[in-house]
């Protein structure tokens, strides 16, 4: 019997090759999207899951309250780690981590260090798979541990234990021996560093910083064997809050929190917690692909439902004969569901192939995230894919199976059954299909328009024609500057201790009874001109003015508004409770956080040349690449032992543009697939409707109806469906686009009327193309042929 069912199924498929191909292709794409969404979800859920001690590991985070706002910071004072190590017995391991800005040198070649300083227990607390070497030797200050990727870069081999390399720290060269090579951590790991040294080396790089300086904050992890003792440890570390608060008036801690390592990366992403470790993806980046994958699969299922009904209209005699011969309704239902399941199985196999293609495409969009497929060794995926297959088959095949199998054989065989056309269910399916398609189209167009909006967004200065390079001190600044002045394409060179989108700090300031937290940068002569900061009131700093260095500040409009000043010039504010500062100028608002987060008030101070650490170079926008090459060549001459570190400071804006473009590609692809499937569904229903109205069309033509009138009769129902889909899709899209953009950026352009009109127009145009020929053929056919067969 099963063989008979398979034979019938195969013959039915061969008679309807085009429809079956479209359905298999659509289902395969939908399943492939679900596969990508699954591995994207798994990437997020499995973040840091390879660390076997994760359940007993905690990060010491600092809770700060300022202006009644409580914020969690993923760091704590460095000395707290040593205090815990020596005084709290319930903590058996402590690991401090801090980042290095140094480079590596092997022979005459320089490489980015990607180095982290860590305590000796790093490899005991966290899981690193060693290829060679002894992880316990991290306690040796003279050893460096490399990832296999870093070892290949430096030595062209992973067999690097015992080899020598040089660390370049500013002007200082330090020799180290490779103590071990470990496999690079997966991209969904909190640890992005490619090399590690003993934490004591950190103080050699951070010159002038003492080990017992509570002003210095690090990432600190503790390992507690007994979960029952966590509350006790948490209580014990609170006594050291005062050590921080005595020396950090700008960063008063309310409490220390033992933040569980499990789920830490996802919480950091959701709360925008400052941390040196890698955060997981934004929640929208996890939810949105899954949401859209389910919608695309539903469209494919709805399309197959309509197609199955259309195909079944040609099998009425078969159904009638089988019922007369004694087939039960349950047997017919099982057959039709079995046929759907067979088609879905083929689509699943094709979907696995398409899934690999889409995974590669997805990975090409995101630099720091690499999804990897693993099927057989992953029971969770096997369960997921089997459930996807069953649910898809049930959704796509249930309605046709139950609907067709209830027909009476007498009506079928006597020819009294009039099968075809549309009903409430098929109309609803079509409306949902087009609503989902419209959703994807609107997303793609909205993000494309947002990318244009954000590219043109005025962030208060021009980031596209400024390159910043980092030096050790004022003497290096002068040496490098004199070399750069030989280039005639350079408009201006300025120096600073900090810069926008670079180094800076954040401190509270007071005006009378008001208190405000502000971003602070310290700059030198002509810095405002170099970055094209727009001075709207007051003056710039006076060259070599000791008064300006001591007490003058330039502030942003946001700071002026925050304090409610009408005339800001001359206003006095207090910094660190004792330092009096006076406003001499106001610049246009500067978006120090790019477009990602709320614009912060900015305070600019004047600094002396001996404190310069930034070389700020301004040039015409069309000369950036040429000047950058010149700066790199000059750097190699002036600082032969250091890697060139110049960068255009538009990175935040470029990243925002990249995110926009990638989302446009993603939703553009989904929209194209969804619209193709929806257009196919429309074609199917129009075909059914024409079959049902053949006699009516013939009679109307005999009575003188024009092709236009016939077209209107056929199309009216579907135009109404498309209008309903337009209203539904536009409303839902408007809300979802705003929610998604709002979860990514603070400043963006949400859906506009133009976006909605353009998207709906595309939908109607594709629909007209899909059914135009079919409708025109039906409206212009000879009525004699139709009426003669009746």
C-alpha positions in Angstrom: 0.0 0.0 0.0 2.8 2.4 0.8 4.4 1.6 -2.5 1.1 2.5 -4.2 0.9 5.8 -2.3 4.4 6.7 -3.3 3.7 5.9 -6.9 0.6 8.0 -6.9 2.5 10.8 -5.2 5.3 10.7 -7.8 2.8 10.7 -10.8 1.0 13.7 -9.3 4.3 15.5 -8.9 5.3 14.8 -12.5 2.0 16.2 -13.8 2.6 19.4 -11.9 6.4 19.9 -12.2 6.3 23.7 -12.2 4.1 24.1 -9.1 6.0 21.4 -7.3 9.4 23.0 -8.1 8.3 26.4 -6.9 7.0 24.9 -3.7 10.1 22.8 -3.0 12.3 25.8 -3.8 10.3 28.1 -1.5 10.2 25.6 1.4 13.9 25.0 1.0 14.7 28.7 1.2 12.4 29.0 4.3 14.1 26.0 6.0 17.5 27.4 5.1 16.6 30.7 6.7 15.5 28.8 9.8 18.8 26.9 9.9 20.7 30.1 9.8 18.5 31.6 12.5 19.0 28.5 14.6 22.8 28.7 14.5 22.6 32.4 15.1 20.5 31.7 18.2 22.9 28.9 19.2 25.9 31.2 18.9 24.3 33.6 21.4 23.0 30.9 23.8 26.4 29.1 23.7 28.4 32.2 24.5 31.2 31.1 26.9 29.6 27.7 27.3 32.9 25.9 26.6 34.4 27.2 29.9 33.9 24.3 32.3 34.3 26.4 35.5 31.7 29.0 34.4 29.2 28.1 37.1 31.7 28.8 39.9 33.2 32.0 38.3 32.1 35.5 39.0 33.2 39.0 37.8 33.5 41.7 40.4 31.4 44.5 39.0 31.0 48.0 40.4 27.6 49.6 41.0 27.6 53.4 40.8 24.8 55.7 41.6 24.9 59.2 40.1 22.0 61.6 39.9 19.6 58.8 41.0 20.7 56.6 38.1 22.3 53.3 39.0 24.8 51.8 36.5 26.7 48.6 36.5 30.4 48.7 35.4 32.2 45.5 34.5 35.4 46.5 36.4 36.7 47.1 39.9 39.8 48.6 41.5 42.9 46.6 40.7 44.2 46.3 44.3 40.9 44.6 45.2 42.0 41.5 43.4 45.1 41.1 45.6 43.1 42.0 48.8 40.7 39.2 48.0 43.5 36.7 47.2 45.1 37.2 50.6 42.1 37.9 52.9 39.1 35.9 51.7 39.6 32.2 52.0 36.4 31.2 50.3 37.8 32.5 47.0 40.4 30.0 45.8 41.4 31.8 42.6 41.6 35.4 41.4 42.2 36.5 37.9 42.8 40.2 36.9 42.9 41.1 33.2 43.8 44.3 31.5 44.5 45.2 27.9 47.8 46.1 26.3 48.4 48.6 23.4 51.8 47.2 22.7 53.1 45.5 19.5 55.2 42.4 18.8 58.4 42.4 16.8 60.0 39.2 15.3 63.2 40.0 13.5 62.4 43.1 11.5 58.6 42.5 11.2 56.0 44.3 13.4 52.6 42.8 14.4 49.6 44.0 16.4 50.0 42.5 19.9 46.3 41.8 20.7 47.8 41.2 24.1 46.1 40.8 27.5 47.8 40.9 30.9 46.4 38.2 33.2 47.1 36.6 36.6 48.7 33.1 36.7 45.4 31.3 37.3 43.8 32.5 34.0 44.2 29.1 32.3 43.1 27.2 35.4 39.9 29.2 35.8 39.0 29.5 32.1 39.1 26.8 29.4 41.9 27.2 26.8 42.8 24.2 24.7 46.6 24.0 24.7 48.5 22.7 21.6 51.9 22.9 23.3 53.6 24.3 26.3 52.7 24.4 30.0 49.9 26.8 31.0 51.2 26.9 34.6 54.2 28.9 33.3 52.0 32.0 33.0 53.3 32.8 36.5 56.7 33.5 34.8 57.0 37.1 33.8 59.4 36.3 31.0 56.9 34.0 29.1 54.3 34.9 26.6 51.4 32.6 25.5 50.1 32.8 21.9 47.0 31.6 20.1 47.6 29.3 17.2 46.5 32.0 14.8 49.0 34.5 16.4 51.8 31.9 16.3 51.2 31.4 12.6 51.4 35.2 12.0 54.6 35.6 14.0 56.5 32.4 13.2 54.6 30.7 10.3 54.1 27.7 12.5 52.3 26.7 15.7 55.4 24.9 16.9 56.5 28.1 18.6 57.3 27.1 22.2 60.8 28.3 23.2 61.0 30.9 20.4 61.9 34.5 21.2 59.9 37.6 20.4 60.1 41.2 21.3 57.4 43.3 22.9 57.4 46.9 21.8 56.1 49.2 24.6 56.5 52.8 23.4 60.2 53.2 23.0 61.0 50.2 25.2 61.9 46.8 23.8 61.3 43.8 26.0 62.4 40.2 25.2 60.1 37.2 25.9 60.0 33.5 25.3 56.9 31.7 24.0 55.7 29.5 26.9 52.8 27.9 25.2 50.4 27.9 22.2 46.6 27.5 22.6 43.8 27.2 20.2 42.2 30.5 19.4 39.0 31.0 21.4 35.7 30.8 19.5 34.2 34.0 18.4 31.4 33.6 20.9 33.9 33.8 23.8 34.4 36.7 26.2 38.2 36.5 25.6 39.2 38.2 22.3 42.9 38.4 23.2 45.4 36.5 21.0 48.3 36.5 23.5 48.7 36.7 27.3 51.5 37.7 29.7 51.7 37.6 33.4 49.8 40.5 34.9 52.9 42.0 36.6 54.1 43.1 33.2 51.1 45.5 33.0 52.9 47.9 35.4 55.8 48.1 33.0 53.6 49.4 30.3 51.4 51.6 32.5 54.4 53.5 33.8 53.9 55.5 36.9 51.0 53.3 38.0 51.5 51.5 41.3 50.0 48.1 42.2 48.3 49.5 45.2 46.7 52.4 43.4 42.9 52.2 43.9 42.3 54.6 41.1 43.3 51.9 38.6 40.4 49.6 37.6 40.8 46.2 36.0 38.5 43.3 35.0 38.6 40.9 38.0 37.3 37.4 38.1 37.0 35.2 41.2 36.5 31.4 41.4 34.4 30.2 44.4 34.2 26.4 44.8 31.2 26.4 47.2 28.1 28.2 45.7 26.7 28.5 49.3 29.6 30.8 50.1 28.9 33.3 47.4 26.7 35.5 49.6 29.4 35.5 52.3 32.1 36.6 49.8 29.8 39.3 48.5 29.3 40.7 52.0 33.0 40.6 52.8 34.1 42.6 49.7 31.8 45.5 50.5 34.2 46.6 53.3 36.6 47.8 50.5 34.2 50.2 48.9 35.7 53.0 51.0 39.2 52.3 49.6 37.9 53.3 46.2 35.7 56.2 47.2 38.5 58.0 49.1 40.6 58.3 46.0 37.9 58.4 43.3 35.6 61.4 44.0 34.6 61.1 40.3 33.6 57.4 40.6 31.8 56.7 43.9 30.9 53.1 44.2 27.6 52.1 45.9 28.4 48.3 46.1 30.4 45.5 44.6 28.5 42.8 42.8 29.5 39.2 42.2 28.3 39.0 38.6 28.0 35.3 37.4 30.2 34.5 34.5 27.4 32.4 33.0 25.3 34.7 30.8 27.6 37.7 31.5 28.3 38.5 27.9 24.5 38.6 27.1 23.8 40.7 30.1 26.6 43.1 29.1 25.1 43.5 25.6 21.6 44.1 26.9 22.7 46.6 29.6 25.6 48.2 27.6 27.9 47.4 30.5 31.4 48.8 30.1 33.8 45.8 30.1 37.1 44.8 28.5 35.7 41.4 27.6 33.6 40.7 24.5 29.9 41.2 24.7 27.3 39.0 23.0 25.2 40.2 20.1 22.5 42.8 20.5 19.2 41.1 21.3 17.7 42.4 18.1 20.4 40.6 16.1 19.3 37.4 17.7 15.5 37.8 17.5 15.1 39.5 14.1 16.6 36.7 11.9 14.5 34.1 13.7 11.4 36.2 13.4 11.9 36.7 9.7 12.9 33.1 9.0 9.6 31.9 10.5 7.7 34.4 8.4 9.4 33.3 5.2 8.7 29.6 6.0 5.1 30.5 6.7 4.8 32.1 3.3 6.2 29.0 1.7 3.7 26.9 3.7 0.8 29.1 2.7 1.9 29.0 -0.9 2.0 25.2 -0.8 -1.5 25.1 0.7 -2.9 27.1 -2.1 -1.0 25.1 -4.7 -2.2 21.8 -3.2 -5.8 22.9 -3.4 -5.2 23.9 -7.1 -3.6 20.6 -8.0 -6.2 18.6 -6.1 -8.9 20.1 -8.4 -7.5 17.9 -11.1 -7.7 14.8 -9.0 -11.4 14.8 -8.1 -12.2 11.7 -10.1 -9.3 9.8 -8.5 -10.7 10.8 -5.0 -14.3 9.8 -6.1 -13.2 6.4 -7.4 -11.1 5.7 -4.3 -14.0 6.5 -2.0 -16.3 4.2 -4.1 -13.7 1.4 -3.8 -13.9 1.7 0.0 -11.1 4.1 0.9 -11.7 5.7 4.3 -11.5 9.5 4.8 -8.6 8.9 7.2 -6.7 7.0 4.5 -7.1 9.9 2.1 -6.0 12.4 4.8 -3.0 10.2 5.5 -2.2 10.1 1.7 -2.4 13.8 1.2 -0.4 14.5 4.4 2.1 11.9 3.3 2.5 13.6 -0.1 3.1 16.9 1.6 5.6 15.3 4.0 7.4 13.7 1.0 7.7 17.1 -0.7 8.8 18.8 2.5 11.5 16.1 3.0 12.9 16.9 -0.4 12.8 20.6 0.4 14.6 19.8 3.7 17.5 18.1 2.0 17.7 21.0 -0.5 17.4 23.4 2.5 20.4 21.9 4.2 22.4 22.8 1.1 21.0 26.3 0.9 21.6 26.7 4.6 25.3 26.2 4.1 25.2 28.9 1.3 23.3 31.3 3.5 25.6 30.7 6.4 28.6 31.7 4.3 26.8 34.8 3.1 25.8 35.6 6.7 29.4 35.2 7.9 30.6 37.6 5.2 28.4 40.3 6.5 29.7 40.3 10.1 33.5 40.5 10.7 33.5 39.4 14.4 30.9 36.7 14.2 31.4 33.3 12.5 28.6 30.8 12.5 29.5 27.2 12.0 27.2 24.4 11.0 27.3 21.0 12.8 24.4 18.6 12.2 25.0 14.9 13.1 26.9 15.6 16.3 24.3 18.1 17.5 21.2 16.4 19.0 19.5 19.8 19.6 19.8 20.6 15.9 18.5 17.2 14.9 15.4 17.7 17.2 15.0 21.2 15.8 15.2 20.1 12.1 12.8 17.2 12.7 10.3 19.4 14.4 10.7 22.0 11.6 9.9 19.2 9.1 6.9 18.0 10.9 5.4 21.4 11.6 6.0 22.5 8.0 4.3 19.5 6.6 1.3 19.9 9.0 0.9 23.6 8.3 1.2 23.2 4.5 -0.8 20.0 4.1 -3.5 19.9 6.8 -6.1 22.2 5.2 -6.0 20.6 1.7 -6.0 17.1 3.2 -9.1 17.6 5.5 -10.8 19.9 3.0 -10.6 17.7 -0.1 -11.2 14.4 1.7 -14.6 15.4 2.9 -16.2 15.5 -0.6 -19.0 13.1 -1.4 -18.1 10.6 -4.2 -21.6 10.9 -5.8 -21.1 14.6 -6.3 -17.7 14.1 -7.7 -18.5 11.3 -10.2 -21.8 13.0 -11.4 -19.8 16.2 -12.1 -22.0 18.2 -9.7 -19.1 19.3 -7.6 -17.9 22.8 -8.5 -14.3 23.0 -7.2 -12.2 26.0 -7.6 -12.1 29.7 -6.8 -11.3 31.3 -3.5 -12.8 31.2 0.0 -12.2 33.0 3.2 -9.3 30.7 4.2 -7.4 31.1 1.0 -8.0 34.8 0.9 -6.7 35.1 4.5 -3.6 33.1 3.6 -2.9 35.3 0.6 -3.3 38.5 2.7 -0.9 37.1 5.3 1.6 36.2 2.6 1.6 39.6 1.1 1.7 41.3 4.6 4.8 39.4 5.4 6.4 40.1 2.0 5.6 43.8 2.5 7.1 43.7 6.0 10.5 42.5 4.6 10.4 45.0 1.7 9.7 47.9 4.1 12.5 46.8 6.4 15.0 46.8 3.5 13.9 50.2 2.1 13.7 51.8 5.6 17.2 50.7 6.6 18.5 51.9 3.2 17.0 55.3 3.8 18.3 55.3 7.4 21.8 54.7 6.1 21.5 57.8 3.9 20.1 59.7 6.8 23.0 58.7 9.2 25.7 59.3 6.6 24.4 62.9 6.3 23.9 63.3 10.1 25.8 66.2 11.5 27.7 64.9 14.5 29.2 68.3 15.3 32.4 67.9 13.3 33.8 66.3 10.1 35.2 62.8 10.9 36.0 62.0 7.3 39.1 64.1 6.8 41.0 63.7 10.0 43.6 61.0 10.9 44.8 60.5 14.4 48.1 58.8 15.3 49.2 58.1 18.9 52.6 59.0 20.3 54.3 58.8 23.7 54.9 62.4 24.6 55.3 66.0 23.3 58.8 65.4 22.0 57.6 62.6 19.8 54.8 64.8 18.7 57.1 67.5 17.6 59.4 65.1 15.8 56.6 63.4 13.9 54.9 66.7 13.1 58.0 68.2 11.6 58.2 65.2 9.2 54.6 65.4 8.2 54.8 69.1 7.4 56.6 68.2 4.2 53.3 67.0 2.7 51.5 69.8 1.0 48.2 68.0 1.1 48.0 68.3 4.8 45.9 71.3 5.9 46.6 71.4 9.6 48.3 69.4 12.3 47.2 69.8 15.9 48.1 68.0 19.2 46.1 66.8 22.2 46.1 64.5 25.2 42.7 63.2 24.3 40.4 63.4 21.2 36.9 62.7 20.1 36.2 59.1 19.3 39.5 58.3 20.9 40.9 58.8 24.4 38.9 60.8 27.0 37.4 60.5 30.4 34.1 61.1 32.1 33.7 63.1 35.4 31.0 64.9 37.3 31.0 68.7 37.5 28.9 71.1 39.5 27.1 74.4 38.9 25.6 75.8 42.0 23.3 73.0 43.3 23.3 71.1 40.0 25.5 68.1 39.3 26.2 66.7 35.8 28.4 64.0 34.4 30.3 65.1 31.3 32.8 63.8 28.7 36.2 65.6 29.0 39.0 65.9 26.5 42.2 67.9 26.9 43.4 69.5 23.6 46.1 71.7 22.3 46.4 74.6 19.9 44.2 74.6 16.8 42.5 71.3 17.8 39.0 72.9 17.1 40.1 73.9 13.6 41.6 70.5 12.9 38.3 68.7 13.6 36.2 71.5 12.3 34.4 71.9 15.6 31.9 74.8 15.2 32.4 77.5 17.8 29.1 79.3 18.1 29.8 81.5 21.1 32.9 82.9 22.8 36.4 82.2 21.8 39.0 79.4 21.2 41.9 78.9 23.6 44.7 81.5 23.4 48.0 80.0 22.5 50.3 79.2 25.4 47.9 81.0 27.8 48.6 79.7 31.4 45.3 81.1 32.5 43.5 79.0 29.9 45.4 75.9 30.9 44.5 76.4 34.5 40.9 77.5 34.4 39.3 78.0 31.0 36.9 75.5 29.3 34.9 75.2 26.1 31.6 73.4 26.4 29.0 71.9 24.1 25.5 73.1 23.6 24.2 70.0 25.5 26.1 71.1 28.6 24.6 74.6 28.3 21.1 73.2 28.0 21.6 70.7 30.8 22.5 73.5 33.2 19.8 75.8 31.8 22.2 78.7 30.9 21.0 81.6 28.8 24.4 83.2 28.6 27.1 80.6 29.2 30.2 82.8 28.7 31.9 83.4 32.0 29.8 80.8 34.0 31.8 79.1 36.7 31.6 75.3 37.4 33.4 73.2 39.9 35.3 70.0 38.9 36.5 67.5 41.5 34.8 69.7 44.2 37.7 72.2 44.3 38.8 73.1 40.8 37.1 76.3 39.5 36.6 76.4 35.7 35.2 79.2 33.6 33.4 78.9 30.3 35.1 80.9 27.5 33.4 79.3 24.5 30.6 77.0 23.3 30.8 74.6 20.4 28.0 73.0 18.5 26.8 69.7 19.9 29.3 66.9 19.4 28.0 63.3 19.4 30.8 61.7 21.4 29.1 58.3 21.3 28.4 58.5 17.6 24.8 57.6 16.8 24.7 54.6 19.1 23.9 56.2 22.4 22.6 59.4 24.0 24.7 62.5 23.2 26.7 63.4 26.3 27.7 66.9 27.5 31.2 67.8 26.5 33.8 69.8 28.3 37.1 70.7 26.5 40.2 71.8 28.5 43.5 73.3 27.2 46.7 71.3 27.8 50.4 72.0 27.3 52.5 70.5 24.5 54.5 68.2 26.7 51.3 66.3 27.5 50.4 65.6 23.8 49.8 62.0 23.0 47.7 62.5 19.8 48.8 63.8 16.4 45.6 65.2 14.8 46.0 65.6 11.0 43.5 67.4 8.8 43.5 67.1 5.0 41.0 67.3 2.1 38.6 64.3 2.1 39.8 63.2 -1.4 43.4 63.1 -0.1 42.8 60.9 3.0 44.3 57.7 1.5 47.3 59.4 0.1 48.0 61.2 3.3 47.5 58.1 5.3 50.1 56.3 3.2 52.5 59.2 3.6 52.0 59.2 7.4 52.7 55.4 7.5 55.9 55.8 5.5 57.0 58.7 7.7 56.1 56.8 10.8 58.4 53.9 9.8 61.3 56.4 9.4 60.7 58.1 12.7 59.6 55.1 14.8 61.1 52.0 13.1 60.3 49.7 16.1 56.6 50.6 16.4 53.7 49.7 14.3 51.9 52.6 12.6 48.7 53.3 14.5 47.1 56.1 12.5 43.3 55.8 11.8 40.6 57.9 10.3 38.2 58.8 13.1 35.0 58.1 11.2 35.0 54.4 12.3 31.8 54.8 14.3 30.0 56.2 11.3 31.4 53.6 9.0 30.3 50.9 11.5 26.8 52.3 11.5 26.7 52.4 7.7 28.0 48.7 7.6 25.2 47.6 10.0 22.6 49.4 7.8 23.9 47.9 4.6 24.0 44.4 6.0 20.5 44.7 7.3 19.4 46.0 3.9 21.0 42.9 2.2 19.4 40.6 4.7 15.9 41.9 4.4 16.3 42.6 0.7 17.0 38.9 0.2 14.1 37.9 2.4 11.8 40.4 0.8 12.6 39.1 -2.7 12.0 35.5 -1.7 8.8 36.3 0.2 7.5 38.4 -2.7 8.3 35.7 -5.2 6.5 33.1 -3.2 3.5 35.4 -2.6 3.3 36.3 -6.3 3.2 32.5 -7.0 0.4 32.1 -4.5 -1.5 34.9 -6.1 -1.0 33.3 -9.5 -2.4 30.0 -8.2 -5.5 31.7 -6.7 -6.2 33.7 -9.8 -6.0 30.6 -11.9 -8.5 28.9 -9.6 -10.8 31.9 -9.7 -10.7 31.9 -13.5 -11.6 28.2 -13.7 -14.6 28.8 -11.5 -15.7 31.9 -13.5 -15.2 30.5 -17.0 -18.9 30.3 -17.9 -19.6 33.8 -16.4 -16.8 35.3 -18.4 -18.1 33.7 -21.6 -21.6 34.9 -21.0 -20.4 38.4 -20.3 -18.3 38.5 -23.4 -21.3 37.4 -25.5 -23.3 40.2 -24.0 -20.6 42.7 -25.0 -18.4 43.0 -22.0 -15.0 44.5 -22.9 -11.6 43.1 -21.9 -11.3 45.9 -19.4 -14.6 44.9 -17.7 -13.6 41.3 -17.6 -10.2 42.2 -16.1 -11.9 44.3 -13.5 -14.2 41.4 -12.5 -11.3 39.0 -12.1 -9.0 41.4 -10.3 -11.3 43.2 -7.9 -11.2 40.5 -5.3 -7.5 40.4 -5.3 -7.0 44.1 -5.3 -9.0 44.2 -2.1 -6.8 41.5 -0.7 -3.7 43.4 -1.6 -5.1 46.6 -0.1 -5.8 44.8 3.2 -2.3 43.3 3.1 -0.9 46.8 2.5 -2.6 48.2 5.5 -1.7 45.3 7.8 1.9 45.1 6.6 2.5 48.8 6.7 1.1 49.1 10.3 3.1 46.2 11.7 6.3 47.3 9.8 6.0 50.9 11.1 6.1 49.6 14.7 8.7 46.8 14.2 11.2 49.0 12.2 11.1 51.6 14.9 11.6 49.0 17.6 14.6 47.4 15.8 16.3 50.6 14.9 15.7 51.9 18.5 17.4 48.8 19.9 20.5 49.6 17.8 20.8 53.3 17.7 19.8 56.4 19.6 19.6 58.6 16.5 18.0 57.2 13.4 15.3 57.8 10.8 12.3 55.5 11.2 9.8 54.5 8.5 8.7 57.4 6.3 5.6 57.8 4.1 7.9 57.5 1.1 9.2 54.1 2.4 5.6 52.8 2.7 4.5 54.1 -0.7 7.5 52.7 -2.5 7.2 49.3 -0.8 3.4 49.0 -1.6 4.1 50.1 -5.2 6.7 47.4 -5.6 4.3 44.8 -4.2 1.5 45.9 -6.6 3.9 46.0 -9.6 5.2 42.5 -9.0 1.7 41.2 -8.5 0.5 42.8 -11.7 3.4 41.2 -13.6 2.7 37.8 -12.0 -0.9 37.6 -13.0 -1.1 40.0 -15.9 -0.7 37.5 -18.7 -3.1 35.0 -17.1 -5.9 37.6 -16.6 -5.4 39.0 -20.1 -5.7 35.6 -21.7 -8.8 34.8 -19.8 -10.4 38.1 -20.6 -9.6 37.9 -24.3 -10.5 34.3 -25.0 -13.2 33.2 -27.4 -16.5 32.7 -25.5 -17.6 30.1 -28.0 -15.0 27.7 -26.6 -16.1 28.2 -23.0 -19.9 28.0 -23.6 -19.6 25.0 -26.0 -18.1 22.9 -23.3 -20.9 23.7 -20.8 
